[in-house]
Every structure is written in structure tokens, then in C-alpha cells.
Amino acid sequence: MTKVISLSDDAYAELGKLKKEGDSFSDVVLELTKKEKKPLSYFFGKWSDKESLDWLEKSIEKTRKETKMRDVEF
């Protein structure tokens, strides 16, 4: 079944840039929305900006310190 959707000119142009010869716009959308499980090792070394990593680590540490544990009864 075919559905009609509206896209801005900018969105249409960006999809067009991703479209390979022989692909339809549906093929592009399906490829972009495909959920693929990747092993954690895939991400190793992807974030190489040391300043961002340092900030992230400090942010996580701060959040952990500020988080209060609560008792839960089952």
C-alpha cells in the first residue's frame, strides 16, 4: 500500500542526496530507520575528543554523587 507524505524542500533535497542509483525514496527511508544491533566494541574509539570525554566523565560522576538511593519493598 502506498501512502502520500509531505516533505519540505530541504528535507526532500537531503533525502535525494542519500538516494543511490536504483533506489526509491522508500528505500532511503527504510535504510535510515533500520534498527541494527551493534556490539559494544563497534563504538570503541569513535569518540576521540578528549575534552568532551573528560566533561562526560565528570558529569556522570557528579550525577552519581547527587543521586540518592531509596528503599524499595517488594
N, C-alpha and C positions, 0 to 999 in steps of 0.2 A: 504494500500500500504506500502511496506517495503522499507526503504532507508538504504544504507550502509554508515557508517561514520567511520573515523579513529580516534583512541584514542591512546595516549601514553600509555606505560605500566603502568606508575604511575597513570594516570587517570583511566585506566581500573581497577587497584587494588583498588583504592578508591571507585569507584562505586560498586565493588564487596563487599566491607566491609559494604556498606549500604543496600545491597540486602538481603531481608528476604526470608526464605524458601517459595517457590512457586511463588516468584516474578520474573519477567523478568527484563532485563536491561531497557527496555522501561518503565516499571512500576516505576523504581527508578528515571529515568529522569523526568517523569511526576510528581512524588511526589516532586522532588526538584524544579521544575519550577512552581508549582501550586501557584497562587497568591490568598492569603487568606486575607480578610479584618479582622483586629482585632480591638477591641475597644481600645481607648487610655489607658484605665485603665489596659489593659493587660501588658503594659510596666512599670507600676508603680513599683519601687523598683528593676528593672532589672539592673540598672547601679549604683552599690554600691560603686564604687571607688571615694571617696570624692575628692581626688586631681584632677582627671580627670573632675569631675563635676565643681569644682572651676575654672579650666582652661577654660572649655567650657563657663561658665557664663561670665568670664572676656572677653573672645574672642567675645562673642555676644555683650556685652556692648560696646567694642571698635569699632566693626563694625558698630553698630548703631550710635555712635557718629561721625564716619568718613563718614557716608553716607549722601550725600546732596540730599535734596528733589528738585524736579524740577516741574515746572508748566506744566500742560498738558491741552490743549484745546480740547474739544470735539465738 
